[in-house]
Amino acid sequence: MEGFNIQRVEKITGCCVVNLTGIENKVGTAYKIFSALAKEEINVIIILQSVNAISTKANVGFVIDEYDAEKTEEILKASDIGGRLEIKRDISLLSVAGVGLYHNPDISAKIFEALYDRGIDIHLISRGEMKILAAIDSDRIDEAYKAVSKGLGSL
């Protein structure tokens, strides 16, 4: 982990993961989803999208505050977006931030190894230049925090 400086490992509680699967991949779909949520002042913490290379279907996953879950469900069900909606409640985010993450691919492996060794399931992953976020069940967040902190040598 040469050249990597962990600035913080933190827990963000009170979240839920929203997955929309099998939606049409066309211009304006993301705008429809997130403008409708913004109109109702629903804060989106993470957004991920993947597109099936064979079909025109896409999947969108995002994380919001859990107290917005019902309103989000109502908005998405009332829309013409289609696809399948799934909301996983009682989620927390484990965040690892630091300088040099971009140039150290083994950091991701170390984080996921620590979670794997304890049988902790990951519902959504986001990795950027300076931060990795993993959405996990809230009842395992303390264990995950300690395991990752120890695995990265930050305790």
Helices and strands as residue ranges (DSSP letters): E 5-24, H 29-39, E 44-51, E 57-65, G 66-68, H 69-78, E 84-99, G 101-103, H 106-117, E 124-127, E 131-137, G 138-140, H 141-151
